[in-house]
Amino acid sequence: MSQAPLETSSPWLAFLPGLQRRVRAGTLTRWGAVRELCVLLVLLLVLAGVFALFFYLVALVGVSVARDGAGEQLRPGDPVVLAVAAGLGGATILVTSLATGMHRRRTALHRARMRRWAEEHGWSYQPYSSLLSSRWGAPGTPLGTQAVDVLSRGTSRGEVASLTLGRGWGWGAGRSARHAVMVTGPRRFPTLSLTPMTSRDRLARSLGGQDIAVESFEANERWRVRCADLRFAHEVLHPRLLERLDRSAEPGLCFLVEERDIAVHAEGATDLARVESLADLVVDLAGLLPAYLDGDYPPFSPEVPRRERRAAPPGRRR
């Protein structure tokens, strides 16, 4: 299988260095850079004005309530109101700075631990990849997510990537984070989603929701299968592949084929204790896909025999 390309850039790149690189690369003119910088400054000024107005109104209400109790009237531009508003703004800035600093330190420690583990176990580590963010749209995968803590390693079947999919930047990645391990192949396949059966899935099935049945009764009770191509689902989910999934014994594990990606994913952020076992699992699952599927997808006309599909040149088959 071919390698899964990973993007090594960080989402925290500064705005000004980014403008400089674009100008040097010729993708942005100097006047365009000045225009973008002016727009950014205007937005910052507007944001600062909104926050200043908010703190002033809060201070105005608070001082007004206190003055009414003392029988004093509040005058416009009262220095006490301005002082209270400035104090609220300063306290907010201080608390935000402290929280940001603590988050950065936690993130730095987390990334140092991930990088150290990667070096000890023969993986490469990147904190973030925009290429792998929001990559899948199949059921069971979180939408609009960022790919963080990206670990990659070359194998005989291609490059395996482990990542955390979450709705936040950095090491936390949100409560809905999922640990995914994937390998990318040379062919584009229909989307196939295999997720653990829940009471909600059983209700959806009873109301007509898709659930493809396979040969095994136990598998039908354990998994919900969704795929637009019924034949492809039955060809992929043969007994040996389902047995390999069962042997993994990973709680909440899901199996996914989408485009050229073959992946497994489970609830929670990246668990370093499970990276190796999940990598072995996804490589085994990729190897258990029937070899003849490469000759059928992307699909040819139904009139073309499979022998001619396999004999077709690569440029035509892709």
C-alpha positions as a Markdown table, in Angstrom:
| # | Residue | x | y | z |
|---|---|---|---|---|
| 1 | Met | 0.0 | 0.0 | 0.0 |
| 2 | Ser | 1.1 | 3.6 | -0.6 |
| 3 | Gln | 2.1 | 6.0 | 2.1 |
| 4 | Ala | -0.3 | 8.2 | 3.8 |
| 5 | Pro | 1.0 | 11.8 | 3.4 |
| 6 | Leu | 1.2 | 13.7 | 6.6 |
| 7 | Glu | 1.4 | 17.5 | 7.0 |
| 8 | Thr | 4.0 | 18.6 | 9.4 |
| 9 | Ser | 3.0 | 22.2 | 9.9 |
| 10 | Ser | 1.6 | 23.4 | 13.2 |
| 11 | Pro | -1.8 | 25.3 | 13.5 |
| 12 | Trp | -0.1 | 27.8 | 15.8 |
| 13 | Leu | 2.0 | 29.4 | 13.1 |
| 14 | Ala | 2.2 | 33.2 | 13.7 |
| 15 | Phe | 0.3 | 35.4 | 11.3 |
| 16 | Leu | 3.2 | 37.7 | 10.3 |
| 17 | Pro | 5.7 | 34.9 | 9.4 |
| 18 | Gly | 2.9 | 33.3 | 7.4 |
| 19 | Leu | 2.4 | 36.5 | 5.4 |
| 20 | Gln | 6.2 | 36.7 | 4.8 |
| 21 | Arg | 6.3 | 33.2 | 3.5 |
| 22 | Arg | 3.4 | 33.8 | 1.1 |
| 23 | Val | 5.0 | 37.0 | -0.2 |
| 24 | Arg | 8.3 | 35.2 | -0.8 |
| 25 | Ala | 6.6 | 32.3 | -2.5 |
| 26 | Gly | 4.8 | 34.7 | -4.8 |
| 27 | Thr | 1.3 | 33.6 | -3.8 |
| 28 | Leu | 0.6 | 36.9 | -2.2 |
| 29 | Thr | 1.6 | 40.5 | -3.3 |
| 30 | Arg | 3.0 | 43.0 | -0.9 |
| 31 | Trp | -0.2 | 45.1 | -1.2 |
| 32 | Gly | -2.2 | 42.0 | -0.6 |
| 33 | Ala | -0.2 | 41.4 | 2.6 |
| 34 | Val | -0.7 | 45.0 | 3.7 |
| 35 | Arg | -4.4 | 44.7 | 3.1 |
| 36 | Glu | -4.7 | 41.5 | 5.1 |
| 37 | Leu | -2.7 | 43.1 | 7.9 |
| 38 | Cys | -5.0 | 46.1 | 7.9 |
| 39 | Val | -8.1 | 43.9 | 8.1 |
| 40 | Leu | -6.6 | 42.1 | 11.0 |
| 41 | Leu | -5.8 | 45.3 | 12.9 |
| 42 | Val | -9.3 | 46.6 | 12.3 |
| 43 | Leu | -10.8 | 43.4 | 13.6 |
| 44 | Leu | -8.6 | 43.5 | 16.7 |
| 45 | Leu | -9.6 | 47.1 | 17.3 |
| 46 | Val | -13.3 | 46.3 | 16.9 |
| 47 | Leu | -12.9 | 43.3 | 19.3 |
| 48 | Ala | -11.1 | 45.5 | 21.8 |
| 49 | Gly | -13.9 | 48.1 | 21.6 |
| 50 | Val | -16.6 | 45.5 | 22.2 |
| 51 | Phe | -14.8 | 44.1 | 25.3 |
| 52 | Ala | -14.2 | 47.7 | 26.6 |
| 53 | Leu | -17.9 | 48.5 | 26.1 |
| 54 | Phe | -18.9 | 45.3 | 27.9 |
| 55 | Phe | -16.7 | 46.0 | 30.9 |
| 56 | Tyr | -17.8 | 49.6 | 31.0 |
| 57 | Leu | -21.5 | 48.6 | 31.1 |
| 58 | Val | -20.9 | 46.0 | 33.8 |
| 59 | Ala | -19.0 | 48.6 | 35.9 |
| 60 | Leu | -21.8 | 51.2 | 35.2 |
| 61 | Val | -24.5 | 48.8 | 36.5 |
| 62 | Gly | -22.5 | 47.8 | 39.5 |
| 63 | Val | -21.5 | 51.3 | 40.6 |
| 64 | Ser | -25.1 | 52.5 | 39.9 |
| 65 | Val | -26.5 | 49.9 | 42.2 |
| 66 | Ala | -24.0 | 50.8 | 44.9 |
| 67 | Arg | -24.6 | 54.6 | 44.5 |
| 68 | Asp | -28.4 | 54.2 | 44.7 |
| 69 | Gly | -28.1 | 52.4 | 48.0 |
| 70 | Ala | -26.0 | 55.3 | 49.4 |
| 71 | Gly | -28.3 | 58.0 | 47.9 |
| 72 | Glu | -25.7 | 59.2 | 45.4 |
| 73 | Gln | -26.3 | 60.0 | 41.8 |
| 74 | Leu | -24.1 | 58.6 | 39.0 |
| 75 | Arg | -22.6 | 61.1 | 36.6 |
| 76 | Pro | -21.5 | 60.2 | 33.0 |
| 77 | Gly | -17.7 | 59.5 | 32.8 |
| 78 | Asp | -17.5 | 59.0 | 36.5 |
| 79 | Pro | -13.9 | 58.1 | 37.4 |
| 80 | Val | -15.0 | 55.3 | 39.7 |
| 81 | Val | -16.9 | 53.6 | 36.8 |
| 82 | Leu | -13.8 | 53.9 | 34.6 |
| 83 | Ala | -11.6 | 52.6 | 37.3 |
| 84 | Val | -13.9 | 49.6 | 38.0 |
| 85 | Ala | -14.1 | 48.9 | 34.2 |
| 86 | Ala | -10.3 | 49.0 | 33.9 |
| 87 | Gly | -9.9 | 46.7 | 36.9 |
| 88 | Leu | -12.3 | 44.2 | 35.4 |
| 89 | Gly | -10.5 | 44.3 | 32.0 |
| 90 | Gly | -7.1 | 43.9 | 33.7 |
| 91 | Ala | -8.3 | 41.0 | 35.8 |
| 92 | Thr | -9.8 | 39.3 | 32.8 |
| 93 | Ile | -6.5 | 39.7 | 30.8 |
| 94 | Leu | -4.5 | 38.4 | 33.8 |
| 95 | Val | -6.7 | 35.3 | 34.3 |
| 96 | Thr | -6.7 | 34.6 | 30.5 |
| 97 | Ser | -2.9 | 34.9 | 30.4 |
| 98 | Leu | -2.4 | 32.6 | 33.3 |
| 99 | Ala | -4.8 | 30.0 | 31.9 |
| 100 | Thr | -3.1 | 30.2 | 28.5 |
| 101 | Gly | 0.3 | 29.8 | 30.0 |
| 102 | Met | -0.9 | 26.7 | 32.0 |
| 103 | His | -2.4 | 25.2 | 28.9 |
| 104 | Arg | 0.8 | 25.8 | 26.9 |
| 105 | Arg | 2.9 | 24.2 | 29.6 |
| 106 | Arg | 0.6 | 21.1 | 29.8 |
| 107 | Thr | 0.6 | 20.9 | 26.0 |
| 108 | Ala | 4.4 | 21.2 | 25.9 |
| 109 | Leu | 4.8 | 18.4 | 28.5 |
| 110 | His | 2.3 | 16.2 | 26.7 |
| 111 | Arg | 4.0 | 16.7 | 23.3 |
| 112 | Ala | 7.4 | 16.0 | 24.9 |
| 113 | Arg | 6.0 | 12.7 | 26.3 |
| 114 | Met | 4.5 | 11.7 | 22.9 |
| 115 | Arg | 7.8 | 12.6 | 21.1 |
| 116 | Arg | 9.9 | 10.6 | 23.6 |
| 117 | Trp | 7.6 | 7.6 | 23.2 |
| 118 | Ala | 7.7 | 7.8 | 19.4 |
| 119 | Glu | 11.6 | 7.9 | 19.5 |
| 120 | Glu | 11.7 | 4.9 | 21.8 |
| 121 | His | 9.3 | 2.8 | 19.7 |
| 122 | Gly | 10.4 | 3.7 | 16.2 |
| 123 | Trp | 7.6 | 6.1 | 15.3 |
| 124 | Ser | 7.7 | 9.7 | 14.0 |
| 125 | Tyr | 5.6 | 12.3 | 15.8 |
| 126 | Gln | 3.8 | 15.5 | 14.6 |
| 127 | Pro | 1.6 | 17.5 | 16.9 |
| 128 | Tyr | -1.0 | 18.3 | 14.2 |
| 129 | Ser | -2.0 | 17.5 | 10.6 |
| 130 | Ser | -4.5 | 19.6 | 8.6 |
| 131 | Leu | -4.4 | 16.9 | 5.9 |
| 132 | Leu | -5.9 | 14.3 | 8.3 |
| 133 | Ser | -8.3 | 16.7 | 10.0 |
| 134 | Ser | -12.0 | 16.3 | 9.1 |
| 135 | Arg | -10.9 | 13.5 | 6.8 |
| 136 | Trp | -13.9 | 11.1 | 7.2 |
| 137 | Gly | -17.6 | 11.6 | 7.1 |
| 138 | Ala | -18.8 | 8.0 | 7.8 |
| 139 | Pro | -21.2 | 7.2 | 10.7 |
| 140 | Gly | -19.3 | 6.9 | 14.0 |
| 141 | Thr | -16.5 | 9.4 | 13.1 |
| 142 | Pro | -16.7 | 12.9 | 14.7 |
| 143 | Leu | -17.3 | 15.6 | 12.1 |
| 144 | Gly | -15.4 | 18.9 | 12.0 |
| 145 | Thr | -12.5 | 17.5 | 14.0 |
| 146 | Gln | -8.8 | 18.3 | 14.2 |
| 147 | Ala | -6.1 | 15.6 | 13.9 |
| 148 | Val | -3.6 | 15.9 | 16.7 |
| 149 | Asp | -0.9 | 13.7 | 18.2 |
| 150 | Val | -0.1 | 12.1 | 14.8 |
| 151 | Leu | 2.2 | 9.1 | 15.0 |
| 152 | Ser | 3.4 | 7.4 | 11.8 |
| 153 | Arg | 5.6 | 4.4 | 11.0 |
| 154 | Gly | 6.4 | 2.6 | 7.8 |
| 155 | Thr | 5.4 | -1.0 | 7.5 |
| 156 | Ser | 5.5 | -3.6 | 4.7 |
| 157 | Arg | 2.0 | -2.6 | 3.7 |
| 158 | Gly | 2.7 | 1.1 | 3.8 |
| 159 | Glu | 2.7 | 3.9 | 6.3 |
| 160 | Val | 0.5 | 3.4 | 9.4 |
| 161 | Ala | -0.7 | 6.6 | 11.1 |
| 162 | Ser | -2.2 | 6.9 | 14.6 |
| 163 | Leu | -4.0 | 10.1 | 15.6 |
| 164 | Thr | -6.4 | 11.7 | 17.9 |
| 165 | Leu | -9.6 | 13.2 | 16.3 |
| 166 | Gly | -11.1 | 15.9 | 18.4 |
| 167 | Arg | -12.9 | 19.2 | 18.3 |
| 168 | Gly | -10.1 | 21.1 | 20.1 |
| 169 | Trp | -6.6 | 22.2 | 19.4 |
| 170 | Gly | -3.8 | 20.7 | 21.4 |
| 171 | Trp | -3.5 | 17.8 | 23.8 |
| 172 | Gly | -7.1 | 17.7 | 25.1 |
| 173 | Ala | -8.8 | 17.5 | 21.7 |
| 174 | Gly | -12.2 | 17.8 | 23.4 |
| 175 | Arg | -14.5 | 15.3 | 25.1 |
| 176 | Ser | -15.6 | 13.7 | 21.9 |
| 177 | Ala | -12.1 | 12.7 | 20.9 |
| 178 | Arg | -11.4 | 9.3 | 19.2 |
| 179 | His | -8.2 | 7.4 | 18.8 |
| 180 | Ala | -7.9 | 6.3 | 15.1 |
| 181 | Val | -5.2 | 4.2 | 13.4 |
| 182 | Met | -5.2 | 4.0 | 9.6 |
| 183 | Val | -3.3 | 2.8 | 6.6 |
| 184 | Thr | -3.9 | 4.2 | 3.1 |
| 185 | Gly | -4.1 | 2.0 | 0.0 |
| 186 | Pro | -3.8 | 2.5 | -3.7 |
| 187 | Arg | -7.5 | 2.1 | -4.6 |
| 188 | Arg | -10.6 | 4.2 | -3.8 |
| 189 | Phe | -13.3 | 2.0 | -2.2 |
| 190 | Pro | -16.9 | 2.7 | -1.3 |
| 191 | Thr | -17.5 | 3.9 | 2.2 |
| 192 | Leu | -18.1 | 1.0 | 4.6 |
| 193 | Ser | -18.8 | 1.7 | 8.3 |
| 194 | Leu | -18.9 | -1.0 | 11.0 |
| 195 | Thr | -19.9 | 0.2 | 14.4 |
| 196 | Pro | -20.9 | -1.6 | 17.6 |
| 197 | Met | -24.6 | -2.2 | 17.9 |
| 198 | Thr | -26.4 | 0.0 | 20.4 |
| 199 | Ser | -30.0 | 0.4 | 21.5 |
| 200 | Arg | -30.2 | 3.5 | 19.3 |
| 201 | Asp | -29.0 | 1.4 | 16.3 |
| 202 | Arg | -31.6 | -1.2 | 17.0 |
| 203 | Leu | -34.3 | 1.4 | 17.1 |
| 204 | Ala | -33.1 | 2.9 | 13.9 |
| 205 | Arg | -33.0 | -0.5 | 12.3 |
| 206 | Ser | -36.6 | -1.2 | 13.4 |
| 207 | Leu | -37.6 | 2.1 | 11.8 |
| 208 | Gly | -36.0 | 1.2 | 8.5 |
| 209 | Gly | -32.4 | 2.5 | 9.0 |
| 210 | Gln | -29.7 | 0.7 | 7.0 |
| 211 | Asp | -28.1 | -2.4 | 8.6 |
| 212 | Ile | -26.6 | -4.9 | 6.3 |
| 213 | Ala | -26.8 | -8.5 | 7.5 |
| 214 | Val | -23.8 | -10.8 | 7.2 |
| 215 | Glu | -23.6 | -14.6 | 7.5 |
| 216 | Ser | -22.9 | -14.7 | 11.2 |
| 217 | Phe | -25.8 | -14.2 | 13.7 |
| 218 | Glu | -23.4 | -13.1 | 16.4 |
| 219 | Ala | -21.8 | -10.5 | 14.1 |
| 220 | Asn | -25.3 | -9.1 | 13.2 |
| 221 | Glu | -26.1 | -8.7 | 16.9 |
| 222 | Arg | -22.7 | -7.1 | 17.6 |
| 223 | Trp | -22.2 | -4.8 | 14.6 |
| 224 | Arg | -24.2 | -2.3 | 12.6 |
| 225 | Val | -23.0 | -2.3 | 9.0 |
| 226 | Arg | -23.7 | 0.6 | 6.7 |
| 227 | Cys | -22.5 | 0.8 | 3.1 |
| 228 | Ala | -24.0 | 2.1 | -0.2 |
| 229 | Asp | -22.5 | -0.9 | -2.1 |
| 230 | Leu | -24.1 | -4.0 | -0.8 |
| 231 | Arg | -21.8 | -6.4 | -2.7 |
| 232 | Phe | -18.7 | -4.6 | -1.5 |
| 233 | Ala | -19.8 | -4.9 | 2.1 |
| 234 | His | -20.4 | -8.6 | 1.8 |
| 235 | Glu | -17.1 | -9.1 | 0.0 |
| 236 | Val | -15.1 | -7.2 | 2.7 |
| 237 | Leu | -16.9 | -8.5 | 5.8 |
| 238 | His | -16.0 | -12.2 | 5.4 |
| 239 | Pro | -15.6 | -14.5 | 8.4 |
| 240 | Arg | -11.8 | -14.2 | 8.7 |
| 241 | Leu | -12.0 | -10.4 | 8.8 |
| 242 | Leu | -14.8 | -10.4 | 11.4 |
| 243 | Glu | -12.9 | -13.0 | 13.5 |
| 244 | Arg | -9.8 | -10.8 | 13.5 |
| 245 | Leu | -11.9 | -7.9 | 14.7 |
| 246 | Asp | -13.4 | -10.0 | 17.5 |
| 247 | Arg | -9.9 | -11.1 | 18.6 |
| 248 | Ser | -8.9 | -7.5 | 19.1 |
| 249 | Ala | -11.2 | -7.2 | 22.1 |
| 250 | Glu | -11.0 | -3.4 | 22.0 |
| 251 | Pro | -14.0 | -1.8 | 23.7 |
| 252 | Gly | -16.1 | 0.4 | 21.4 |
| 253 | Leu | -13.9 | -0.3 | 18.4 |
| 254 | Cys | -15.2 | 0.7 | 14.9 |
| 255 | Phe | -14.0 | -0.3 | 11.5 |
| 256 | Leu | -14.0 | 2.0 | 8.5 |
| 257 | Val | -13.2 | 1.9 | 4.8 |
| 258 | Glu | -13.5 | 5.3 | 3.1 |
| 259 | Glu | -11.9 | 6.3 | -0.1 |
| 260 | Arg | -8.3 | 4.9 | 0.1 |
| 261 | Asp | -8.3 | 4.7 | 3.9 |
| 262 | Ile | -8.7 | 1.6 | 6.0 |
| 263 | Ala | -9.0 | 2.5 | 9.7 |
| 264 | Val | -10.1 | 1.5 | 13.1 |
| 265 | His | -11.1 | 4.0 | 15.8 |
| 266 | Ala | -12.2 | 3.9 | 19.4 |
| 267 | Glu | -13.4 | 6.4 | 22.0 |
| 268 | Gly | -10.9 | 8.6 | 23.8 |
| 269 | Ala | -7.7 | 10.4 | 22.9 |
| 270 | Thr | -4.5 | 8.5 | 21.8 |
| 271 | Asp | -3.7 | 5.7 | 24.3 |
| 272 | Leu | 0.0 | 4.9 | 23.8 |
| 273 | Ala | -0.5 | 1.5 | 25.4 |
| 274 | Arg | -2.8 | 0.6 | 22.5 |
| 275 | Val | -1.0 | 2.2 | 19.5 |
| 276 | Glu | 1.0 | -0.9 | 18.7 |
| 277 | Ser | -1.9 | -3.4 | 18.9 |
| 278 | Leu | -4.2 | -1.2 | 16.9 |
| 279 | Ala | -1.5 | -0.7 | 14.3 |
| 280 | Asp | -1.1 | -4.5 | 14.0 |
| 281 | Leu | -4.9 | -4.8 | 13.8 |
| 282 | Val | -5.4 | -2.3 | 11.0 |
| 283 | Val | -2.5 | -3.8 | 8.9 |
| 284 | Asp | -4.0 | -7.3 | 9.3 |
| 285 | Leu | -7.5 | -5.9 | 8.3 |
| 286 | Ala | -6.0 | -4.3 | 5.3 |
| 287 | Gly | -4.3 | -7.5 | 4.3 |
| 288 | Leu | -7.6 | -9.4 | 4.7 |
| 289 | Leu | -9.4 | -7.3 | 2.1 |
| 290 | Pro | -10.0 | -9.6 | -1.0 |
| 291 | Ala | -7.2 | -9.0 | -3.5 |
| 292 | Tyr | -9.6 | -9.1 | -6.4 |
| 293 | Leu | -11.4 | -5.9 | -5.2 |
| 294 | Asp | -8.5 | -3.9 | -6.6 |
| 295 | Gly | -9.7 | -5.0 | -10.1 |
| 296 | Asp | -13.3 | -3.9 | -9.3 |
| 297 | Tyr | -12.9 | -0.5 | -7.8 |
| 298 | Pro | -13.2 | 2.1 | -9.1 |
| 299 | Pro | -16.0 | 0.3 | -10.8 |
| 300 | Phe | -15.9 | -0.6 | -14.5 |
| 301 | Ser | -19.0 | -1.0 | -16.6 |
| 302 | Pro | -20.9 | -4.2 | -15.6 |
| 303 | Glu | -20.3 | -5.5 | -19.2 |
| 304 | Val | -16.5 | -5.6 | -18.7 |
| 305 | Pro | -15.3 | -9.0 | -17.5 |
| 306 | Arg | -13.1 | -9.1 | -14.4 |
| 307 | Arg | -10.3 | -10.6 | -16.4 |
| 308 | Glu | -10.2 | -7.5 | -18.6 |
| 309 | Arg | -10.5 | -5.2 | -15.6 |
| 310 | Arg | -7.3 | -6.8 | -14.1 |
| 311 | Ala | -5.5 | -6.5 | -17.4 |
| 312 | Ala | -6.4 | -2.9 | -17.8 |
| 313 | Pro | -3.4 | -0.5 | -17.5 |
| 314 | Pro | -3.1 | 1.4 | -14.2 |
| 315 | Gly | -4.0 | 4.7 | -15.7 |
| 316 | Arg | -7.3 | 3.4 | -16.9 |
| 317 | Arg | -8.0 | 1.5 | -13.7 |
| 318 | Arg | -7.7 | 4.5 | -11.5 |
